[in-house]
Every structure is written in structure tokens, then in C-alpha cells.
């Protein structure tokens, strides 16, 4: 099962995920995100927009490869992979 890791910022909104090994079934990025949502209701509302696409401030990588398909979220997360979820940095 793939492992999911995320930045500390997300644990502020979903504290019951903090200090927990998160493993979900392999599948598309969309399927993995909804599996996390089953553990932490509201998670997909935070990372996905109203059309189901990844929000602009959220980035994903599968192991060391940035997820390119941010609209359909169709890229596959293999069994032994790690999906990293992190926010974009911005400012001026």
C-alpha cells in the first residue's frame, strides 16, 4: 500500500493524521486522495477545488516526481510509492 506524507501545515487542519503512518490502497491520485478523505473527512475539500481539480496552492509528488495531471488526477500511485502532499510557497 502506498504511504502518504504531508507538510506540517496540513496537520493543523487534520490533527488526527499527525504522527500516524498513513497507508491507503494503490490507485490513481484521485483514488488515493479520496481514501485519505475516508480517514479524515473534509480532506478533499481542502486540497481539491469545486471541479475536483487540485487547488492552485497544493502540489503532489509520487516519490520524486511532481504530479503533472492536476485536473483529472489520473496518474497512478503504485503499491510501494510515497505520495507527498505539500503547499506552494508564495509571497512578495
C-alpha positions in Angstrom: 0.0 0.0 0.0 1.3 3.5 -0.8 2.4 5.7 2.0 1.1 9.3 2.3 3.2 12.1 3.8 2.2 15.7 4.0 3.6 19.0 5.3 3.0 20.0 8.9 0.7 22.8 7.8 -2.0 20.2 6.8 -1.8 18.6 10.3 -3.2 21.8 11.7 -6.4 21.2 9.9 -6.4 17.4 10.3 -4.7 16.8 13.6 -5.7 13.2 13.9 -3.4 12.4 10.9 -0.4 13.8 12.8 2.2 11.2 14.0 0.3 8.5 12.1 1.6 6.2 9.3 -0.9 6.8 6.5 -1.2 3.9 4.1 -4.0 3.7 1.5 -4.8 1.4 -1.4 -2.8 1.9 -4.6 -4.7 3.6 -7.5 -5.0 6.9 -9.2 -4.1 10.1 -7.4 -7.8 10.9 -7.2 -8.5 7.5 -5.6 -5.7 8.0 -3.1 -6.9 11.4 -2.1 -10.4 10.1 -1.6 -9.0 7.2 0.5 -7.4 9.9 2.7 -10.7 11.7 2.9 -12.3 8.5 4.2 -9.8 8.7 7.1 -10.0 12.5 7.5 -13.4 13.8 6.3 -13.1 17.2 4.7 -9.5 16.5 3.4 -10.5 16.6 -0.3 -12.5 19.8 0.3 -9.2 21.4 1.4 -6.9 20.1 -1.4 -9.4 19.9 -4.4 -11.5 22.7 -5.9 -15.2 22.6 -6.7 -14.5 20.9 -10.0 -12.4 18.1 -8.4 -9.1 19.5 -9.7 -6.1 20.1 -7.4 -6.2 23.6 -5.8 -3.5 26.0 -7.1 -1.7 26.2 -3.7 -1.4 22.4 -3.4 1.3 20.2 -5.0 1.7 16.5 -5.1 4.6 14.2 -5.9 4.8 10.5 -6.3 8.2 9.6 -4.9 10.4 12.3 -6.5 8.1 13.0 -9.5 5.8 16.0 -9.4 2.2 15.1 -10.4 1.5 16.7 -13.8 -2.2 15.9 -14.2 -3.7 18.4 -11.7 -7.2 18.3 -13.3 -8.1 14.6 -13.7 -5.6 13.3 -11.1 -5.2 10.2 -13.2 -1.5 9.4 -12.5 -1.1 6.1 -10.8 0.3 5.8 -7.3 2.0 2.3 -7.2 2.0 -0.1 -4.2 5.4 0.8 -2.9 5.3 4.6 -3.6 5.0 7.6 -1.4 2.6 10.3 -2.2 3.8 13.7 -0.8 1.3 16.5 -0.4 2.6 20.0 0.1 1.7 23.6 -0.4 3.1 26.0 -2.9 5.2 28.9 -1.4 4.3 32.4 -2.5 4.8 35.9 -1.2 6.4 39.1 -2.1 
